[in-house]
Amino acid sequence: MRTKPYAALRVGAGDRRRTNQEVVLMSQSTSHESGSGFLIRGTKPLGMLVVLALAVGVAMALVVSVSFPKQASAATNENLLRNLTITSTTIDTHTKEVTVKGNVTFASGVEKAWVGVHVSQVVGRVHTVEGAEEKAIRGDKGLVPFTFTFSAWEGRFAPGKATLEGYAATYVRSEGTWDEDDLEPYGVRLVSNH
């Protein structure tokens, strides 16, 4: 038979009385045995204050971030990169390397951008050959050309239909954001350059 938490207080006349600390300890051991109850009396006040202060700090940070969103500036409203275009897609029939040429328009203030292209081609019924390339390009305001030459990761490209997609991106340091222009996948022809 298990004793109840404060059963020690019901002692006979000849027994000594228990102190408050002994009663609390007895209460803790009984509540842990039963798996229920939580005793805060043993926790230190400084620890509780630290936990409370952290909770208040997190709550305030959430309120501030929701109440004051980042203001958009003129730099984010203007497209810094635009008109990403592909001008030619050719294939060297001897090396099976694809060459993709194109250009992108830099707005004022853009000096460098990362440009990437991805080409995929179905060969046979089920096999798809893929390859991609990306690099940083530099330029002044206006039209900036780029050229990529790459092989397939596995297999070989062949003259004919293929799918191309691409992107151009630049980092806006003053805003801490990226500005980009994407090319959704579209059909191209890999034309032999010989």
C-alpha positions in Angstrom: 0.0 0.0 0.0 1.4 3.4 -1.0 1.3 6.3 1.4 -0.4 9.5 0.5 1.7 12.7 0.2 1.0 14.2 3.5 0.5 11.0 5.5 3.6 11.7 7.5 1.7 14.6 9.3 -0.7 12.1 10.8 1.9 10.6 13.2 1.2 9.5 16.8 1.7 11.7 19.9 5.0 10.2 20.7 6.5 10.6 17.2 8.4 13.8 16.3 6.8 16.2 13.8 8.2 16.3 10.2 9.7 19.5 8.9 8.2 21.2 5.8 11.3 20.1 3.7 10.7 16.5 4.6 7.1 16.7 3.7 8.0 18.3 0.3 10.5 15.5 -0.4 7.9 12.9 0.5 5.4 14.6 -1.8 7.9 14.6 -4.7 8.7 10.9 -4.4 5.0 10.0 -4.3 4.1 12.2 -7.3 7.0 10.7 -9.4 5.8 7.2 -8.5 2.3 7.9 -9.7 3.5 9.6 -12.8 1.3 12.6 -12.3 1.8 16.0 -10.7 4.5 18.6 -11.1 6.1 20.3 -8.2 7.5 23.8 -8.8 8.4 24.4 -5.1 11.9 22.8 -5.7 12.8 25.0 -8.7 15.1 28.0 -8.2 13.6 31.4 -8.7 16.5 32.6 -10.8 16.0 29.8 -13.3 12.4 30.6 -13.7 13.2 34.3 -14.3 15.7 33.3 -17.1 13.2 31.1 -18.8 10.5 33.8 -18.5 12.8 36.4 -19.9 13.7 34.3 -22.9 10.1 33.6 -23.7 9.2 37.3 -23.5 12.2 38.1 -25.8 11.1 35.6 -28.4 7.6 36.9 -28.3 8.7 40.5 -28.7 11.0 39.6 -31.7 8.0 37.9 -33.4 5.8 40.9 -32.8 8.4 43.3 -34.2 9.1 41.3 -37.3 5.4 41.0 -38.1 4.6 44.6 -37.3 7.4 46.2 -39.3 8.1 44.3 -42.6 11.1 45.3 -44.7 10.4 48.3 -46.8 10.9 47.9 -50.6 13.2 50.4 -52.2 13.6 51.6 -55.7 16.3 48.9 -56.3 13.9 46.0 -55.7 11.1 47.6 -57.8 13.3 47.9 -60.8 14.3 44.8 -62.6 18.1 44.7 -62.4 18.3 41.8 -64.8 15.9 41.4 -67.7 15.6 40.0 -71.2 17.5 36.8 -70.7 17.6 35.4 -74.2 19.3 32.5 -76.0 20.5 33.4 -79.5 21.9 30.0 -80.6 22.2 26.4 -79.6 24.7 24.4 -81.6 26.4 21.0 -81.2 29.9 19.9 -82.3 29.2 16.5 -84.0 32.8 15.3 -83.3 33.0 16.1 -79.5 29.3 16.1 -78.8 29.6 19.4 -76.9 26.7 21.8 -76.9 27.4 25.5 -77.2 24.7 27.9 -76.0 25.0 31.6 -76.7 22.8 34.4 -75.4 22.6 37.7 -73.6 21.0 39.4 -70.7 20.4 43.1 -70.0 22.0 44.7 -66.9 20.4 47.7 -65.3 22.5 50.5 -63.9 24.6 49.4 -61.0 24.8 45.8 -61.9 28.4 44.7 -62.4 28.2 40.9 -62.1 25.6 38.2 -62.5 25.4 34.4 -62.3 24.0 32.8 -65.5 23.2 29.2 -65.9 21.7 27.0 -68.6 20.4 23.4 -68.6 19.8 21.3 -71.7 18.1 17.9 -71.8 17.4 15.7 -74.8 15.5 12.5 -75.1 17.5 9.8 -76.8 15.6 6.8 -77.9 12.4 6.0 -76.1 13.3 6.4 -72.5 16.9 7.7 -72.1 17.4 11.4 -71.3 20.7 13.0 -71.8 21.4 16.2 -69.7 24.1 18.7 -69.2 24.4 22.2 -67.6 26.8 25.0 -67.1 26.8 28.2 -65.0 29.3 31.0 -64.4 29.6 34.6 -63.3 29.6 37.2 -66.1 30.6 40.8 -65.7 29.5 43.8 -67.7 28.3 47.4 -67.7 24.7 48.7 -68.1 23.1 47.3 -71.2 23.3 44.0 -73.2 25.9 41.5 -71.8 26.6 38.5 -73.9 27.6 35.0 -72.6 28.6 31.6 -74.1 28.6 28.2 -72.6 30.1 25.0 -74.0 29.5 21.8 -72.1 29.1 18.0 -72.6 26.4 15.7 -71.3 26.8 14.4 -67.7 26.2 10.9 -69.0 25.8 9.8 -72.6 26.1 12.2 -75.6 24.0 14.9 -77.1 23.0 14.6 -80.8 21.7 17.1 -83.4 17.9 17.5 -83.1 15.2 18.6 -80.6 16.1 19.4 -77.0 14.7 21.3 -74.0 16.5 24.3 -72.6 16.0 26.3 -69.4 18.1 29.0 -67.8 18.5 31.8 -65.3 20.4 34.9 -64.5 20.7 36.2 -61.0 22.5 39.1 -59.2 22.8 39.9 -55.5 21.6 43.3 -54.3 23.9 43.9 -51.4 22.1 47.0 -50.1 18.8 45.0 -49.9 20.2 41.7 -48.9 18.1 40.0 -51.7 18.5 38.4 -55.1 17.1 39.7 -58.4 16.7 37.2 -61.1 15.3 36.5 -64.6 14.3 32.9 -65.5 13.8 31.1 -68.7 11.1 28.5 -68.3 11.9 25.2 -70.2 11.2 25.5 -73.9 12.1 23.5 -77.0 15.2 24.3 -79.1 17.1 22.5 -81.9 20.7 21.5 -81.5 22.1 22.4 -84.9 25.4 21.0 -86.1 28.1 23.7 -86.4 30.0 21.8 -89.1 
